[in-house]
Amino acid sequence: MKGYASLVKPYIVWMSLFIVVPMLLIVLYAFTTSGNELISFRFTLDNFFRFFDPVFIKVLIKSLEVALITTILCIIIGYPIAYIIANASEKSQTLLILLITLPMWINMLVRTYAWISILSDGGLLNSLLEFIGLPPMKLMYTDFAVMLGMVYNFLPFMIISIYTVLAKLDKALIHASHDLGANPLQTFLRVVLPLSLPGVISWITLVFLPAVSTFVIPKFLGGGQYMLIGNLIENQFITVGEWNFGSAISLIMAFIIMASMMMTRKMDRDASENTGNEGGKLW
């Protein structure tokens, strides 16, 4: 037991320095403002009230909207890909998973810069359009560019998550469905989809949470004119120097993220209970 405690100590020190202390500083800045000559900090809630300005609420709603659309698109695109991988041979699965995870080995900033060279006015895509005789299109600094960058960067997380759920499904249930006369579509709709849905719901946060708080993709593909909540926080800390207001926004986002995680867990639990209650009902 003593040896186990000695292994835990470095992690506790690391967690205290790089997680607990920064969070305490954010809380301190969020609930304070500059004081006078005698008191460095003065307690206030104005930083939180300031956030409820219609301009900032609009930014929050836009961020949630973009994150939700990104998550839905990742599910729509990622589920069929994950299903194909899960039903491939073992050797093919290894190769396909490698191809899916390969872009994740490259820094997100570098991958985003690559899309700039593709979508810019003189980029690869517009050069291809001109080559085949079509007029160039305005692709950079648009909603399309931001959504494309979001889906591209977060899609591998969704594919791997759904694949993990599908790979753990009991194959005997699928074989039983076929033995009972179900065709592949009926087997998917009546067996695979209901059984995989709880796992998919639990992994949605892996895409939604980083999508709602990212600032790199909107900054570079949106041209600095595309303001999401992550860009607003970055702007307050780096450009404006309003650390107190930026910390308050960060705490509000932390509350929203925790609320969304709790809601996702509840949805996952309800879906698991419904699946368990209806287990074995193929028709």
Secondary structure, 3 states (H helix, E strand, C coil): CHHHHHHHHHHHHHHHHHHHHHHHHHHHHHCEEECCCCCCEEECCHHHHHHCCHHHHHHHHHHHHHHHHHHHHHHHHHHHHHHHHHCCCHHHHHHHHHHHHHHHHCCHHHHHHHHHHHHCCCCHHHHHHHHCCCCCCCCCCCHHHHHHHHHHHHHHHHHHHHHHHHHCCCHHHHHHHHHCCCCHHHHHHHHHHHHHHHHHHHHCHHHHHHHHHCCHHHHHHCCCCCCCHHHHHHHHHHHHCCHHHHHHHHHHHHHHHHHHHHHHHHHHHHHHHHHHHCCCCCC
